[in-house]
C-alpha cells in the first residue's frame, strides 16, 4: 500500500491537489483505507471520506534509523544529482546540502529556487515510495570551506586516495553525523588538508573508484545501518 503526504488536523487529514490526483490515478475511492504521513516523522492508517481527505484510524510505526545524516555533496551534473537525491533518500539521508568544491560543476546551482523545488519533488517521491515518514531537508548551497566552518556534528569525508581507513572504522557513536562526497573529479589535496584542520576524517569506501552518486548512496547506507 503506497503512502500519501497529508496535512493532519486532529483526527482528520487533508490531501493537497497533487496528492489527491495521485490517489485518483491509483483508483482509490471513498471508504478505502490508505497510509498517510505528515512528512515530519509520523505515519497513520486512514480512511478516505472524500476525494481530498478523510479520518485517521490509528498511528502506525515508522522506521527509525540509527543516525541523522547530513550529506554534503559537491555539485555534479543534473542527472547525477537527481539520481543521488533519490538513492540517498532511500539509503537514509536526513539532510542534503550542495557544496561548491574545486572540481565540481560550478554552473549546476544557478536558479537555486527552481532547483530546490525540483529536488524537493524527487526527495518526496522517493520518501513516498520507500515509506519514509520524515522528508529529508534540502539546504541552500555552501562553499566547501563554509560547509566545514558550519559543522555542528562529527564528520567524515570520502577520499579516493585514502587507502587505509574504512568508513566503517570511523563511524562515531552519536546520533548526528555529516558525510562529504566529492564530484566526479574528486577533491583537491588542499581541500582534504583543510578538512583535516576542521577535524573531518578522510575515509575510503573500498578499492574501486565509484561514481559520485554511487559513493554517496554507499556512504549514507553505511552510516544509517552499521
Long-range contacts (C-beta under 8 A, 24 or more apart in sequence): 1-33, 1-34, 1-35, 2-26, 2-34, 2-35, 2-128, 2-129, 3-34, 3-35, 3-36, 3-37, 3-43, 3-128, 3-131, 4-34, 4-35, 4-36, 4-37, 4-128, 5-36, 5-37, 5-38, 5-39, 5-124, 5-128, 5-135, 6-36, 6-37, 6-38, 6-44, 6-46, 6-53, 7-38, 8-36, 8-38, 8-42, 8-44, 8-56, 11-55, 11-56, 12-53, 12-54, 12-55, 12-56, 13-44, 13-46, 13-53, 13-54, 13-55, 13-56, 14-52, 14-53, 15-52, 15-53, 17-52, 20-51, 20-52, 23-48, 23-51, 24-51, 33-57, 35-60, 35-131, 37-62, 37-131, 37-133, 38-133, 39-124, 39-127, 39-133, 39-134, 39-135, 40-133, 40-134, 40-135, 41-133, 41-134, 42-133, 43-131, 43-133, 62-131, 62-132, 62-133, 62-134, 63-131, 63-132, 63-133, 65-92, 65-94, 65-224, 65-225, 66-175, 66-224, 66-225, 67-92, 67-174, 67-175, 67-176, 67-177, 67-223, 67-224, 68-94, 68-95, 68-175, 68-176, 68-177, 69-93, 69-94, 69-95, 69-177, 69-178, 69-179, 69-220, 69-223, 69-224, 70-94, 70-95, 70-96, 70-97, 70-153, 70-176, 70-177, 70-178, 70-179, 71-95, 71-96, 71-97, 71-178, 71-179, 71-181, 71-216, 71-219, 71-220, 72-97, 72-99, 72-142, 72-147, 72-155, 72-178, 72-179, 72-180, 72-181, 73-97, 73-98, 73-99, 73-180, 73-181, 73-212, 73-216, 74-98, 74-99, 74-100, 74-101, 74-103, 74-104, 74-144, 74-181, 74-182, 74-183, 74-187, 74-212, 75-99, 75-100, 75-101, 75-104, 75-105, 75-106, 75-108, 75-109, 75-141, 75-183, 76-104, 76-105, 76-108, 76-183, 76-184, 76-212, 76-213, 77-105, 77-108, 78-108, 80-184, 80-211, 80-212, 80-213, 81-108, 81-119, 81-213, 82-118, 82-119, 82-122, 83-213, 84-212, 84-213, 84-216, 84-217, 85-119, 85-122, 85-123, 85-126, 86-122, 86-123, 86-125, 86-126, 87-213, 87-214, 87-216, 87-217, 88-136, 88-216, 88-217, 88-220, 89-122, 89-123, 89-126, 89-127, 89-130, 89-132, 89-136, 90-126, 90-129, 90-130, 90-217, 91-217, 91-220, 91-221, 91-224, 92-220, 92-221, 92-223, 92-224, 92-225, 93-136, 93-220, 93-224, 94-134, 94-136, 94-137, 95-136, 95-137, 95-138, 95-139, 96-123, 96-136, 96-137, 96-138, 96-139, 97-138, 97-139, 97-140, 97-141, 97-142, 97-147, 98-139, 98-141, 98-142, 99-141, 99-142, 99-143, 99-144, 99-147, 99-180, 100-141, 100-142, 100-143, 100-144, 101-144, 101-182, 101-183, 101-187, 101-188, 101-191, 102-144, 102-187, 102-188, 102-190, 102-191, 103-182, 103-183, 103-184, 103-185, 103-186, 103-187, 103-188, 104-182, 104-183, 104-185, 105-183, 109-141, 112-140, 112-141, 116-140, 144-191, 144-194, 145-194, 147-180, 148-194, 148-195, 148-197, 148-198, 148-200, 149-198, 151-178, 151-198, 151-200, 152-176, 153-177, 153-178, 154-178, 154-199, 155-179, 155-180, 155-198, 155-199, 155-200, 155-201, 156-180, 156-200, 156-201, 156-202, 156-203, 156-219, 157-182, 157-187, 157-192, 157-195, 157-200, 157-201, 157-202, 157-203, 158-182, 158-202, 158-203, 158-204, 158-205, 158-215, 158-219, 159-186, 159-187, 159-192, 159-202, 159-203, 159-204, 160-186, 160-204, 160-209, 161-186, 161-189, 161-192, 162-202, 162-203, 162-204, 163-204, 164-204, 165-201, 165-202, 165-203, 165-204, 166-203, 166-204, 166-205, 166-206, 167-203, 167-204, 167-205, 167-219, 167-222, 167-223, 168-222, 168-226, 169-203, 170-201, 170-203, 171-222, 171-223, 171-226, 177-223, 179-216, 179-219, 179-220, 179-223, 181-212, 181-215, 181-216, 181-219, 182-212, 183-212, 184-211, 184-212
